[in-house]
Amino acid sequence: MVDTIRNFLMAFIPLFVAFDCIGIIPIFITFTEGLEDEKRRRVTKRAIITAGAIGVA
């Protein structure tokens, strides 16, 4: 159950980043603290790309 909730929230991190870049930092760190460095980088890149696309749109 915890994994399901965590995966659900991880899917929405890029959207959270797009709305409040500074305010989301503690939440992002909390959700990604258990991830390997490579996975954390992938989540970060995806969040940046999504935020950039939303910002341009």
C-alpha positions, 0 to 999 in steps of 0.5 A: 500500500505504501509503495502504491501511494509513493508511486502515485505521488512520484508521478505528480512530482513534475507537476508540483515542480511546475507550480511551486519550484522553491516550495516543493524542494522539501517534498521532492527530497522526502519522496526521493530520499530512498531512490538510487542516484540514477533514479533520482536523476531521472526523476529530476530530469523528468520534473525539469522537462515537464516544468519547462514544457508547462512554462512554455505552453 
